[in-house]
Amino acid sequence: MSLTIHARNLKRHYGSNRAVDGIDLEIPAGRIVGLIGPNGAGKTTALKAILGLTGFEGELEVLGRKPNKDRDELMEDVCFIADVAVLPRWARVWQVIEMTERLHPRFSRERCMHYLQNTKVKQNAKVKTLSKGMVVQLHLALVMAIDAKLLVLDEPTLGLDILFRKRFYSNLLNEYFDEERTILITTHQVEEVEHILTDLMFIKDGKLVLNATMDAVHERYREVMVKPDHVDEARALNPIHERVLFGRHIFLFDGGDTARLKEIGELHRPSVADLFVALMGEEYENRSLAEEAA
Amino acid sequence: MSMRMTNNLWTLMRRELWESPGAFKWAPITILGLTLFFLVFGLILGSRFDNEMAFTLDAIRQFADVPADQKRLFVTGALFSVSTLFFQVLLLVLVFYLSSCLYDERKDRSILFWKSLPVSDSMTVASKILTAILLAPAMYLAVVIVTQLIVLLIATVYGWMAGINPFTAFWLPASLPHLWAVMALGLLIQGLWLLPVYAWLVFCSSWAPRVPILVAVAVPAVISLLQHAWSLLSSFDMPQLNVGLIILKRLGSGILPSNVGWRVDSNGNEIDLTDVEFSEQLFMSFSNSLDFLFRPGMWIGIGIALVLLAGSVWFRRRATDT
């Protein structure tokens, strides 16, 4: 199977700040990849390099093309929603659709209209008069009407309410995704995407901390809710993380003997959010606690 | 250029009209409205003082009898002067349009949407500059033509009232196809003549962190001030070539229909008007405009413009929302 994204030692420095610091990626077609990381970890920079929006060092090929040189050709096969509300605010809805139709050879007006059918987006409305959610609906309709091989979504649902977010991902999964396409998502709202992901990547300080399929992640990481009298025993098994919830100690293990773990407590599949906290280390945990407090 | 590229370019240029309808559509239409308002206002005011319009109609009858070449001079001169305001506003509009054309998309982050379309950066920059030298002048010219036709129609009504043949008195001397062709050619050559100025504005809009028009004015202003200071200090003299003056001279000598054979000498402070006569040659000849094509300054300017536009493409390629 051909690779959608191939990167070797991808780097991007802003002065002394290493936004992306040597990333290796091999993403085949037909995957939904979540790129998860704290603010400033280099997610957006990595995506921008992949989309040809920024320069970089190292090797990078997207669909066999060099993104920094051939962005315009690459965009025939790649779509992205960089953020909410980047559609031109002065334009009317029909103008945005017509421009996309005329400029994009793989755009289908019928499909776009089909997606817009059940929304409140009016053809003659100006983008600046639409609500944030409607702008996202319009943008998603545009993007899903393009027959692309790679779709990149950078915080696509930021600031939207839960109904929109749910519908957004269910549309994406049910009406758009197939084994020919690849979707690359970054988001903070991990719990909403974890059920649709096939691959998971954690990025921290410009480096990939985790890069595995969801199946591998589920096989490798186990969460154990340990009985109070087994806590010391659990600690001796080298857990990668420990937290206390309602007086119960919850340990996260990387690998380990299943039978042994079952003896000391209940085995669970860790959520991506818990895994994230465990792997990103105390430092991030403390910072996010401080942020919440503030 | 392939079919697809031509189509894309045209779509991008239409996009510019959609984005700035005020500058390219409503501004000329407003001038048309104002022109007609003052014309009609003047005519009504005139008829108040002129009992039963006897004086006006008499003047028209007399005009119908003057020699053909004088009729031509008068009618084409009048129609040309109708167009002047349009083309001066056009220049002003273009200065503002070009200095924001690659800046606004960065400011409102819509550049991320434009860059998600399979359109190259050079195509985008080309669409902006072609809008300035082709599409916008064409829009203004179209409105000018409508204005001139309305003015001629009003004259026709007066001609009928005076009992003369409006066709031979007004329409024939107007030599409309010739007039319009001269204006179209003049606009085209003016676009080329001002290309370095336009390209400079596009260039500034492609990288300026904020208020690109201020940057575009401030940079040459500061350079020419430094130039002056330096040559005053070093040789107690004015500089031979001054960036600021060169740009101002170019802007001043580009506006239609005054791009006649005015020669400004190299000191920039003497304008020789002695050979300028008010004749048809002033505005009805193609050679005045074509003359610009044979000036070295034209080609030096186009060369500079191409370098600046290449620079704009370079910056556009690297530009994102931050």
Contacts between the chains, C-beta under 8 A, distances in Angstrom:
chain1	res1	chain2	res2	distance
A	48	B	320	6.3
A	51	B	115	7.6
A	51	B	116	7.8
A	52	B	115	7.9
A	53	B	112	7.6
A	53	B	115	6.2
A	53	B	320	4.9
A	54	B	318	7.5
A	54	B	320	6.4
A	55	B	318	6.9
A	71	B	115	6.8
A	71	B	120	7.7
A	71	B	121	7.9
A	71	B	317	7.7
A	72	B	118	5.1
A	72	B	119	5.8
A	72	B	120	4.0
A	72	B	121	7.6
A	72	B	123	7.5
A	73	B	118	6.7
A	74	B	118	7.8
A	75	B	115	7.5
A	75	B	116	6.1
A	75	B	117	6.0
A	75	B	118	4.0
A	75	B	119	7.7
A	76	B	118	4.5
A	79	B	116	6.4
A	80	B	112	7.8
A	80	B	116	5.2
A	82	B	109	8.0
A	82	B	112	4.0
A	82	B	113	7.9
A	82	B	116	7.3
A	82	B	321	7.5
A	83	B	109	7.2
A	83	B	112	6.8
A	83	B	321	7.8
A	85	B	109	7.5
A	86	B	109	4.8
A	86	B	110	5.6
A	86	B	111	7.9
A	86	B	112	4.4
A	86	B	113	4.9
A	86	B	321	7.4
A	87	B	110	6.6
A	87	B	113	5.4
A	88	B	19	7.2
A	88	B	105	7.6
A	88	B	108	7.3
A	88	B	110	4.2
A	88	B	113	6.4
A	88	B	114	7.8
A	89	B	108	5.8
A	89	B	110	7.0
A	90	B	18	7.7
A	90	B	19	5.4
A	91	B	18	6.5
A	91	B	19	7.3
A	92	B	18	7.9
A	95	B	15	7.9
A	95	B	18	5.3
A	99	B	11	6.3
A	99	B	15	5.9
A	99	B	117	7.8
A	100	B	117	6.8
A	102	B	7	6.7
A	102	B	8	7.3
A	102	B	11	4.2
A	103	B	8	5.9
A	103	B	11	5.8
A	103	B	12	7.7
A	103	B	117	4.7
A	103	B	118	6.9
A	103	B	119	5.6
A	104	B	117	5.9
A	104	B	118	6.2
A	105	B	4	7.6
A	105	B	118	7.3
A	139	B	113	7.9
